[in-house]
Amino acid sequence: MSSHQEALFRAAYNGDIETVHKSLAAKGVRVDDGDSVGWTALYWACTRNHVAVIDALLAAGADVN
């Protein structure tokens, strides 16, 4: 897993919208990839109620299922 992909997971968990945007723009980052336990950035953002991050991930094409 790339460092940008890991940064996306951390940013989604923490609600760091700036890093989410930077990570999504990085080459090779896939919005629907799962972390080591299979949870996506969208999952993390939803569990932490980070609405701005959720909106950004959905705009980037995140699958809600």
PDB file with one MODEL, atoms N, CA, C and O in Angstrom:
MODEL        1
ATOM      1  N   MET A   1       0.844  -1.172   0.000  1.00  0.00           N
ATOM      2  CA  MET A   1       0.000   0.000   0.000  1.00  0.00           C
ATOM      3  C   MET A   1       0.893   1.241   0.000  1.00  0.00           C
ATOM      4  O   MET A   1       1.895   1.305   0.712  1.00  0.00           O
ATOM      5  N   SER A   2       0.514   2.203  -0.799  1.00  0.00           N
ATOM      6  CA  SER A   2       1.338   3.411  -0.913  1.00  0.00           C
ATOM      7  C   SER A   2       1.176   4.302   0.320  1.00  0.00           C
ATOM      8  O   SER A   2       0.201   4.198   1.065  1.00  0.00           O
ATOM      9  N   SER A   3       2.145   5.163   0.507  1.00  0.00           N
ATOM     10  CA  SER A   3       2.066   6.101   1.633  1.00  0.00           C
ATOM     11  C   SER A   3       0.909   7.079   1.451  1.00  0.00           C
ATOM     12  O   SER A   3       0.321   7.537   2.430  1.00  0.00           O
ATOM     13  N   HIS A   4       0.580   7.400   0.190  1.00  0.00           N
ATOM     14  CA  HIS A   4      -0.559   8.293  -0.059  1.00  0.00           C
ATOM     15  C   HIS A   4      -1.873   7.609   0.315  1.00  0.00           C
ATOM     16  O   HIS A   4      -2.784   8.250   0.841  1.00  0.00           O
ATOM     17  N   GLN A   5      -1.968   6.313   0.042  1.00  0.00           N
ATOM     18  CA  GLN A   5      -3.181   5.572   0.395  1.00  0.00           C
ATOM     19  C   GLN A   5      -3.328   5.532   1.913  1.00  0.00           C
ATOM     20  O   GLN A   5      -4.424   5.739   2.435  1.00  0.00           O
ATOM     21  N   GLU A   6      -2.245   5.270   2.615  1.00  0.00           N
ATOM     22  CA  GLU A   6      -2.283   5.257   4.076  1.00  0.00           C
ATOM     23  C   GLU A   6      -2.644   6.626   4.622  1.00  0.00           C
ATOM     24  O   GLU A   6      -3.387   6.740   5.597  1.00  0.00           O
ATOM     25  N   ALA A   7      -2.109   7.672   3.984  1.00  0.00           N
ATOM     26  CA  ALA A   7      -2.431   9.038   4.413  1.00  0.00           C
ATOM     27  C   ALA A   7      -3.920   9.317   4.250  1.00  0.00           C
ATOM     28  O   ALA A   7      -4.512  10.020   5.068  1.00  0.00           O
ATOM     29  N   LEU A   8      -4.527   8.773   3.203  1.00  0.00           N
ATOM     30  CA  LEU A   8      -5.959   8.955   2.986  1.00  0.00           C
ATOM     31  C   LEU A   8      -6.758   8.333   4.140  1.00  0.00           C
ATOM     32  O   LEU A   8      -7.699   8.948   4.642  1.00  0.00           O
ATOM     33  N   PHE A   9      -6.394   7.134   4.555  1.00  0.00           N
ATOM     34  CA  PHE A   9      -7.092   6.489   5.666  1.00  0.00           C
ATOM     35  C   PHE A   9      -6.954   7.305   6.951  1.00  0.00           C
ATOM     36  O   PHE A   9      -7.937   7.535   7.655  1.00  0.00           O
ATOM     37  N   ARG A  10      -5.743   7.735   7.248  1.00  0.00           N
ATOM     38  CA  ARG A  10      -5.508   8.521   8.464  1.00  0.00           C
ATOM     39  C   ARG A  10      -6.287   9.838   8.418  1.00  0.00           C
ATOM     40  O   ARG A  10      -6.890  10.248   9.410  1.00  0.00           O
ATOM     41  N   ALA A  11      -6.266  10.489   7.260  1.00  0.00           N
ATOM     42  CA  ALA A  11      -6.959  11.769   7.118  1.00  0.00           C
ATOM     43  C   ALA A  11      -8.468  11.596   7.248  1.00  0.00           C
ATOM     44  O   ALA A  11      -9.139  12.423   7.865  1.00  0.00           O
ATOM     45  N   ALA A  12      -8.996  10.533   6.672  1.00  0.00           N
ATOM     46  CA  ALA A  12     -10.439  10.272   6.791  1.00  0.00           C
ATOM     47  C   ALA A  12     -10.809  10.021   8.245  1.00  0.00           C
ATOM     48  O   ALA A  12     -11.836  10.509   8.717  1.00  0.00           O
ATOM     49  N   TYR A  13      -9.994   9.274   8.950  1.00  0.00           N
ATOM     50  CA  TYR A  13     -10.234   8.983  10.364  1.00  0.00           C
ATOM     51  C   TYR A  13     -10.204  10.263  11.209  1.00  0.00           C
ATOM     52  O   TYR A  13     -11.020  10.450  12.111  1.00  0.00           O
ATOM     53  N   ASN A  14      -9.244  11.133  10.892  1.00  0.00           N
ATOM     54  CA  ASN A  14      -9.040  12.345  11.685  1.00  0.00           C
ATOM     55  C   ASN A  14      -9.858  13.539  11.212  1.00  0.00           C
ATOM     56  O   ASN A  14      -9.901  14.562  11.895  1.00  0.00           O
ATOM     57  N   GLY A  15     -10.510  13.430  10.052  1.00  0.00           N
ATOM     58  CA  GLY A  15     -11.278  14.551   9.531  1.00  0.00           C
ATOM     59  C   GLY A  15     -10.432  15.633   8.891  1.00  0.00           C
ATOM     60  O   GLY A  15     -10.847  16.790   8.817  1.00  0.00           O
ATOM     61  N   ASP A  16      -9.260  15.264   8.434  1.00  0.00           N
ATOM     62  CA  ASP A  16      -8.306  16.202   7.830  1.00  0.00           C
ATOM     63  C   ASP A  16      -8.621  16.361   6.341  1.00  0.00           C
ATOM     64  O   ASP A  16      -8.068  15.655   5.499  1.00  0.00           O
ATOM     65  N   ILE A  17      -9.509  17.290   6.036  1.00  0.00           N
ATOM     66  CA  ILE A  17      -9.995  17.455   4.674  1.00  0.00           C
ATOM     67  C   ILE A  17      -8.884  17.862   3.705  1.00  0.00           C
ATOM     68  O   ILE A  17      -8.898  17.428   2.553  1.00  0.00           O
ATOM     69  N   GLU A  18      -7.936  18.674   4.132  1.00  0.00           N
ATOM     70  CA  GLU A  18      -6.841  19.078   3.244  1.00  0.00           C
ATOM     71  C   GLU A  18      -6.013  17.872   2.796  1.00  0.00           C
ATOM     72  O   GLU A  18      -5.676  17.748   1.619  1.00  0.00           O
ATOM     73  N   THR A  19      -5.692  16.995   3.728  1.00  0.00           N
ATOM     74  CA  THR A  19      -4.913  15.807   3.383  1.00  0.00           C
ATOM     75  C   THR A  19      -5.739  14.842   2.542  1.00  0.00           C
ATOM     76  O   THR A  19      -5.196  14.159   1.673  1.00  0.00           O
ATOM     77  N   VAL A  20      -7.041  14.777   2.790  1.00  0.00           N
ATOM     78  CA  VAL A  20      -7.903  13.940   1.956  1.00  0.00           C
ATOM     79  C   VAL A  20      -7.807  14.400   0.504  1.00  0.00           C
ATOM     80  O   VAL A  20      -7.622  13.580  -0.395  1.00  0.00           O
ATOM     81  N   HIS A  21      -7.932  15.707   0.270  1.00  0.00           N
ATOM     82  CA  HIS A  21      -7.841  16.226  -1.097  1.00  0.00           C
ATOM     83  C   HIS A  21      -6.474  15.941  -1.722  1.00  0.00           C
ATOM     84  O   HIS A  21      -6.392  15.537  -2.881  1.00  0.00           O
ATOM     85  N   LYS A  22      -5.414  16.150  -0.961  1.00  0.00           N
ATOM     86  CA  LYS A  22      -4.064  15.879  -1.464  1.00  0.00           C
ATOM     87  C   LYS A  22      -3.881  14.395  -1.781  1.00  0.00           C
ATOM     88  O   LYS A  22      -3.298  14.044  -2.806  1.00  0.00           O
ATOM     89  N   SER A  23      -4.373  13.541  -0.914  1.00  0.00           N
ATOM     90  CA  SER A  23      -4.227  12.101  -1.122  1.00  0.00           C
ATOM     91  C   SER A  23      -5.009  11.635  -2.338  1.00  0.00           C
ATOM     92  O   SER A  23      -4.520  10.819  -3.119  1.00  0.00           O
ATOM     93  N   LEU A  24      -6.221  12.150  -2.501  1.00  0.00           N
ATOM     94  CA  LEU A  24      -7.030  11.757  -3.651  1.00  0.00           C
ATOM     95  C   LEU A  24      -6.402  12.200  -4.972  1.00  0.00           C
ATOM     96  O   LEU A  24      -6.603  11.563  -6.006  1.00  0.00           O
ATOM     97  N   ALA A  25      -5.646  13.288  -4.933  1.00  0.00           N
ATOM     98  CA  ALA A  25      -4.988  13.787  -6.139  1.00  0.00           C
ATOM     99  C   ALA A  25      -3.702  13.030  -6.464  1.00  0.00           C
ATOM    100  O   ALA A  25      -3.177  13.144  -7.571  1.00  0.00           O
ATOM    101  N   ALA A  26      -3.193  12.259  -5.505  1.00  0.00           N
ATOM    102  CA  ALA A  26      -1.932  11.541  -5.702  1.00  0.00           C
ATOM    103  C   ALA A  26      -2.123  10.372  -6.664  1.00  0.00           C
ATOM    104  O   ALA A  26      -3.163   9.713  -6.669  1.00  0.00           O
ATOM    105  N   LYS A  27      -1.116  10.136  -7.462  1.00  0.00           N
ATOM    106  CA  LYS A  27      -1.157   9.045  -8.435  1.00  0.00           C
ATOM    107  C   LYS A  27      -1.225   7.696  -7.716  1.00  0.00           C
ATOM    108  O   LYS A  27      -0.467   7.439  -6.782  1.00  0.00           O
ATOM    109  N   GLY A  28      -2.140   6.849  -8.165  1.00  0.00           N
ATOM    110  CA  GLY A  28      -2.241   5.496  -7.641  1.00  0.00           C
ATOM    111  C   GLY A  28      -3.184   5.313  -6.474  1.00  0.00           C
ATOM    112  O   GLY A  28      -3.428   4.182  -6.055  1.00  0.00           O
ATOM    113  N   VAL A  29      -3.727   6.404  -5.933  1.00  0.00           N
ATOM    114  CA  VAL A  29      -4.655   6.282  -4.814  1.00  0.00           C
ATOM    115  C   VAL A  29      -6.036   5.934  -5.359  1.00  0.00           C
ATOM    116  O   VAL A  29      -6.542   6.570  -6.283  1.00  0.00           O
ATOM    117  N   ARG A  30      -6.622   4.913  -4.760  1.00  0.00           N
ATOM    118  CA  ARG A  30      -7.965   4.481  -5.176  1.00  0.00           C
ATOM    119  C   ARG A  30      -8.912   4.683  -4.001  1.00  0.00           C
ATOM    120  O   ARG A  30      -8.682   4.176  -2.903  1.00  0.00           O
ATOM    121  N   VAL A  31      -9.966   5.421  -4.249  1.00  0.00           N
ATOM    122  CA  VAL A  31     -10.884   5.837  -3.199  1.00  0.00           C
ATOM    123  C   VAL A  31     -11.568   4.654  -2.527  1.00  0.00           C
ATOM    124  O   VAL A  31     -11.943   4.759  -1.359  1.00  0.00           O
ATOM    125  N   ASP A  32     -11.743   3.546  -3.214  1.00  0.00           N
ATOM    126  CA  ASP A  32     -12.453   2.404  -2.636  1.00  0.00           C
ATOM    127  C   ASP A  32     -11.556   1.295  -2.116  1.00  0.00           C
ATOM    128  O   ASP A  32     -12.056   0.232  -1.748  1.00  0.00           O
ATOM    129  N   ASP A  33     -10.252   1.507  -2.074  1.00  0.00           N
ATOM    130  CA  ASP A  33      -9.378   0.495  -1.488  1.00  0.00           C
ATOM    131  C   ASP A  33      -9.617   0.413   0.015  1.00  0.00           C
ATOM    132  O   ASP A  33      -9.976   1.400   0.658  1.00  0.00           O
ATOM    133  N   GLY A  34      -9.411  -0.781   0.561  1.00  0.00           N
ATOM    134  CA  GLY A  34      -9.556  -0.975   1.995  1.00  0.00           C
ATOM    135  C   GLY A  34      -8.210  -0.971   2.692  1.00  0.00           C
ATOM    136  O   GLY A  34      -7.176  -1.217   2.072  1.00  0.00           O
ATOM    137  N   ASP A  35      -8.232  -0.691   3.978  1.00  0.00           N
ATOM    138  CA  ASP A  35      -7.002  -0.729   4.770  1.00  0.00           C
ATOM    139  C   ASP A  35      -6.685  -2.170   5.154  1.00  0.00           C
ATOM    140  O   ASP A  35      -7.211  -3.097   4.539  1.00  0.00           O
ATOM    141  N   SER A  36      -5.848  -2.370   6.143  1.00  0.00           N
ATOM    142  CA  SER A  36      -5.414  -3.729   6.503  1.00  0.00           C
ATOM    143  C   SER A  36      -6.558  -4.609   7.011  1.00  0.00           C
ATOM    144  O   SER A  36      -6.447  -5.834   6.978  1.00  0.00           O
ATOM    145  N   VAL A  37      -7.635  -4.017   7.470  1.00  0.00           N
ATOM    146  CA  VAL A  37      -8.797  -4.802   7.910  1.00  0.00           C
ATOM    147  C   VAL A  37      -9.960  -4.702   6.924  1.00  0.00           C
ATOM    148  O   VAL A  37     -11.051  -5.206   7.190  1.00  0.00           O
ATOM    149  N   GLY A  38      -9.723  -4.052   5.791  1.00  0.00           N
ATOM    150  CA  GLY A  38     -10.720  -3.971   4.733  1.00  0.00           C
ATOM    151  C   GLY A  38     -11.644  -2.775   4.785  1.00  0.00           C
ATOM    152  O   GLY A  38     -12.576  -2.679   3.987  1.00  0.00           O
ATOM    153  N   TRP A  39     -11.405  -1.863   5.706  1.00  0.00           N
ATOM    154  CA  TRP A  39     -12.268  -0.692   5.822  1.00  0.00           C
ATOM    155  C   TRP A  39     -11.770   0.423   4.915  1.00  0.00           C
ATOM    156  O   TRP A  39     -10.572   0.698   4.842  1.00  0.00           O
ATOM    157  N   THR A  40     -12.704   1.056   4.229  1.00  0.00           N
ATOM    158  CA  THR A  40     -12.359   2.129   3.294  1.00  0.00           C
ATOM    159  C   THR A  40     -12.279   3.472   4.019  1.00  0.00           C
ATOM    160  O   THR A  40     -12.697   3.612   5.168  1.00  0.00           O
ATOM    161  N   ALA A  41     -11.731   4.442   3.309  1.00  0.00           N
ATOM    162  CA  ALA A  41     -11.682   5.799   3.865  1.00  0.00           C
ATOM    163  C   ALA A  41     -13.089   6.312   4.146  1.00  0.00           C
ATOM    164  O   ALA A  41     -13.308   7.007   5.138  1.00  0.00           O
ATOM    165  N   LEU A  42     -14.046   5.975   3.279  1.00  0.00           N
ATOM    166  CA  LEU A  42     -15.424   6.401   3.498  1.00  0.00           C
ATOM    167  C   LEU A  42     -15.972   5.794   4.785  1.00  0.00           C
ATOM    168  O   LEU A  42     -16.669   6.471   5.541  1.00  0.00           O
ATOM    169  N   TYR A  43     -15.666   4.543   5.036  1.00  0.00           N
ATOM    170  CA  TYR A  43     -16.104   3.902   6.277  1.00  0.00           C
ATOM    171  C   TYR A  43     -15.565   4.670   7.483  1.00  0.00           C
ATOM    172  O   TYR A  43     -16.311   4.989   8.409  1.00  0.00           O
ATOM    173  N   TRP A  44     -14.259   4.963   7.463  1.00  0.00           N
ATOM    174  CA  TRP A  44     -13.649   5.673   8.585  1.00  0.00           C
ATOM    175  C   TRP A  44     -14.275   7.042   8.780  1.00  0.00           C
ATOM    176  O   TRP A  44     -14.570   7.437   9.909  1.00  0.00           O
ATOM    177  N   ALA A  45     -14.481   7.771   7.690  1.00  0.00           N
ATOM    178  CA  ALA A  45     -15.068   9.104   7.797  1.00  0.00           C
ATOM    179  C   ALA A  45     -16.488   9.029   8.363  1.00  0.00           C
ATOM    180  O   ALA A  45     -16.882   9.864   9.177  1.00  0.00           O
ATOM    181  N   CYS A  46     -17.247   8.031   7.931  1.00  0.00           N
ATOM    182  CA  CYS A  46     -18.622   7.875   8.422  1.00  0.00           C
ATOM    183  C   CYS A  46     -18.657   7.532   9.902  1.00  0.00           C
ATOM    184  O   CYS A  46     -19.477   8.076  10.641  1.00  0.00           O
ATOM    185  N   THR A  47     -17.783   6.643  10.345  1.00  0.00           N
ATOM    186  CA  THR A  47     -17.797   6.252  11.757  1.00  0.00           C
ATOM    187  C   THR A  47     -17.417   7.405  12.666  1.00  0.00           C
ATOM    188  O   THR A  47     -17.781   7.423  13.842  1.00  0.00           O
ATOM    189  N   ARG A  48     -16.683   8.368  12.122  1.00  0.00           N
ATOM    190  CA  ARG A  48     -16.241   9.515  12.916  1.00  0.00           C
ATOM    191  C   ARG A  48     -17.076  10.769  12.647  1.00  0.00           C
ATOM    192  O   ARG A  48     -16.826  11.826  13.226  1.00  0.00           O
ATOM    193  N   ASN A  49     -18.076  10.638  11.757  1.00  0.00           N
ATOM    194  CA  ASN A  49     -18.994  11.731  11.431  1.00  0.00           C
ATOM    195  C   ASN A  49     -18.282  12.967  10.875  1.00  0.00           C
ATOM    196  O   ASN A  49     -18.591  14.096  11.256  1.00  0.00           O
ATOM    197  N   HIS A  50     -17.329  12.739   9.972  1.00  0.00           N
ATOM    198  CA  HIS A  50     -16.607  13.835   9.316  1.00  0.00           C
ATOM    199  C   HIS A  50     -17.295  14.144   7.985  1.00  0.00           C
ATOM    200  O   HIS A  50     -16.908  13.626   6.937  1.00  0.00           O
ATOM    201  N   VAL A  51     -18.311  14.989   8.046  1.00  0.00           N
ATOM    202  CA  VAL A  51     -19.182  15.241   6.909  1.00  0.00           C
ATOM    203  C   VAL A  51     -18.426  15.807   5.709  1.00  0.00           C
ATOM    204  O   VAL A  51     -18.678  15.380   4.582  1.00  0.00           O
ATOM    205  N   ALA A  52     -17.526  16.735   5.908  1.00  0.00           N
ATOM    206  CA  ALA A  52     -16.776  17.322   4.792  1.00  0.00           C
ATOM    207  C   ALA A  52     -15.942  16.253   4.088  1.00  0.00           C
ATOM    208  O   ALA A  52     -15.841  16.252   2.861  1.00  0.00           O
ATOM    209  N   VAL A  53     -15.350  15.351   4.854  1.00  0.00           N
ATOM    210  CA  VAL A  53     -14.557  14.269   4.274  1.00  0.00           C
ATOM    211  C   VAL A  53     -15.470  13.303   3.520  1.00  0.00           C
ATOM    212  O   VAL A  53     -15.137  12.856   2.422  1.00  0.00           O
ATOM    213  N   ILE A  54     -16.603  12.990   4.102  1.00  0.00           N
ATOM    214  CA  ILE A  54     -17.568  12.111   3.436  1.00  0.00           C
ATOM    215  C   ILE A  54     -17.966  12.710   2.091  1.00  0.00           C
ATOM    216  O   ILE A  54     -17.978  12.012   1.077  1.00  0.00           O
ATOM    217  N   ASP A  55     -18.289  13.986   2.081  1.00  0.00           N
ATOM    218  CA  ASP A  55     -18.681  14.670   0.833  1.00  0.00           C
ATOM    219  C   ASP A  55     -17.552  14.597  -0.207  1.00  0.00           C
ATOM    220  O   ASP A  55     -17.805  14.337  -1.384  1.00  0.00           O
ATOM    221  N   ALA A  56     -16.321  14.825   0.229  1.00  0.00           N
ATOM    222  CA  ALA A  56     -15.186  14.791  -0.701  1.00  0.00           C
ATOM    223  C   ALA A  56     -14.979  13.391  -1.274  1.00  0.00           C
ATOM    224  O   ALA A  56     -14.718  13.240  -2.467  1.00  0.00           O
ATOM    225  N   LEU A  57     -15.095  12.377  -0.434  1.00  0.00           N
ATOM    226  CA  LEU A  57     -14.914  11.006  -0.900  1.00  0.00           C
ATOM    227  C   LEU A  57     -16.023  10.596  -1.868  1.00  0.00           C
ATOM    228  O   LEU A  57     -15.769   9.923  -2.867  1.00  0.00           O
ATOM    229  N   LEU A  58     -17.255  11.008  -1.562  1.00  0.00           N
ATOM    230  CA  LEU A  58     -18.358  10.702  -2.468  1.00  0.00           C
ATOM    231  C   LEU A  58     -18.186  11.421  -3.803  1.00  0.00           C
ATOM    232  O   LEU A  58     -18.459  10.852  -4.860  1.00  0.00           O
ATOM    233  N   ALA A  59     -17.734  12.670  -3.750  1.00  0.00           N
ATOM    234  CA  ALA A  59     -17.481  13.422  -4.985  1.00  0.00           C
ATOM    235  C   ALA A  59     -16.379  12.783  -5.818  1.00  0.00           C
ATOM    236  O   ALA A  59     -16.351  12.915  -7.041  1.00  0.00           O
ATOM    237  N   ALA A  60     -15.464  12.085  -5.132  1.00  0.00           N
ATOM    238  CA  ALA A  60     -14.356  11.404  -5.828  1.00  0.00           C
ATOM    239  C   ALA A  60     -14.775  10.032  -6.334  1.00  0.00           C
ATOM    240  O   ALA A  60     -13.969   9.311  -6.923  1.00  0.00           O
ATOM    241  N   GLY A  61     -16.046   9.664  -6.105  1.00  0.00           N
ATOM    242  CA  GLY A  61     -16.552   8.403  -6.641  1.00  0.00           C
ATOM    243  C   GLY A  61     -16.585   7.243  -5.679  1.00  0.00           C
ATOM    244  O   GLY A  61     -16.719   6.098  -6.110  1.00  0.00           O
ATOM    245  N   ALA A  62     -16.466   7.499  -4.385  1.00  0.00           N
ATOM    246  CA  ALA A  62     -16.500   6.414  -3.410  1.00  0.00           C
ATOM    247  C   ALA A  62     -17.821   5.653  -3.495  1.00  0.00           C
ATOM    248  O   ALA A  62     -18.889   6.247  -3.647  1.00  0.00           O
ATOM    249  N   ASP A  63     -17.728   4.338  -3.396  1.00  0.00           N
ATOM    250  CA  ASP A  63     -18.893   3.466  -3.437  1.00  0.00           C
ATOM    251  C   ASP A  63     -19.513   3.399  -2.051  1.00  0.00           C
ATOM    252  O   ASP A  63     -18.828   3.071  -1.082  1.00  0.00           O
ATOM    253  N   VAL A  64     -20.786   3.702  -1.944  1.00  0.00           N
ATOM    254  CA  VAL A  64     -21.444   3.698  -0.631  1.00  0.00           C
ATOM    255  C   VAL A  64     -21.741   2.280  -0.141  1.00  0.00           C
ATOM    256  O   VAL A  64     -22.110   2.093   1.019  1.00  0.00           O
ATOM    257  N   ASN A  65     -21.589   1.316  -0.984  1.00  0.00           N
ATOM    258  CA  ASN A  65     -21.836  -0.059  -0.562  1.00  0.00           C
ATOM    259  C   ASN A  65     -20.539  -0.730  -0.204  1.00  0.00           C
ATOM    260  O   ASN A  65     -20.534  -1.900   0.177  1.00  0.00           O
TER     261      ASN A  65
ENDMDL
END
